[in-house]
Structures are given as C-alpha cells and as structure tokens.
Amino acid sequence: MNPKIVAGSVVIKDDLILICRRAIEPRKGFWTLPAGFMEEGESVEDAARREAREEAMAEIELEGILGVYSVPRISQVQIMFRAKLLSDIAPGPESEEVKLVRWSEIPWSQMAFPTAVWALTHFAQTRHMKIFPPFGNPPGTDKVTR
C-alpha cells in the first residue's frame, strides 16, 4: 500500500484567489482550492493543471511549489503550487460553484480541508516573494482530522 499524491494550486488573478465549492464527498458543499489525486503516468505539474481544468474549467500557469504537506492519517502527500489564472472560470463536474475572492472574503469556517488553509496561509506569507523554500506542515499539525 502506497500513499496517494494530491496535486493542487493556489490560483491567483490580480489580487483575487480561486476557490471551489465541492460537489462531491468528502466535505461536499465546503470550499477548497483546485486539487485532486494524480493519475498514473502524469507529472505532478500536469495533475495540478488538470485539476484546475476539472474543478474550475481554468487554464493556469504554475509558478512554483508552494508547499508539500503530509497527511499520514489518510495516507496522503499533498503538493501545492502557486499559479496564475489564464482563463475564465466555471464550475466543473466536481464543483457546485467557483469564484474569485479577495483575502478578506475567504470563507475560513467553511474550508473543506486544513491543507487548503495551510496553503492559503503560506501563500499570504510569500505573496510578494519570487523565490522561497517550499513549506511543509505547520508545527503541531501532525494530528490532522479532516
């Protein structure tokens, strides 16, 4: 048994952040970033771009790795990128709704997964930096519950 690898992105257009309301379980109806499981024969970069297309009909340009998060309780490694939005957006089959929001409009209490919150927080810390080392799990987060 090997862990599952998730690829996703914090996608930005100007000062707005792309979020997606999940149309599938787990955490249906909650908000998240475009992300999902890698497919066989796919690079992590291709997976992140594909997930943005599947969830938000979005074409994106990856800017670099933002963080690599370990979630051993559910046997996942999540690799999150920073990305620029290159297209319009619309809900894909896995999203009820997608939208671009300002930082102050992020529905923090309705975020589906802690790793999405970590990625958003880490993005905010590096928003104006071109180069930085990728983040890992925040201290004290070895007991992720969702």
Secondary structure by P-SEA (a helix, b strand, c coil): cbbbbbbbbbcccccbbbbbbccccccccccccccccccccccaaaaaaaaaaaaccbbbbbccccccccccccbbbbbbbbbbbcccccccccccbbbbbccccccccccccaaaaaaaaaaaaacccccccccccccccccccc
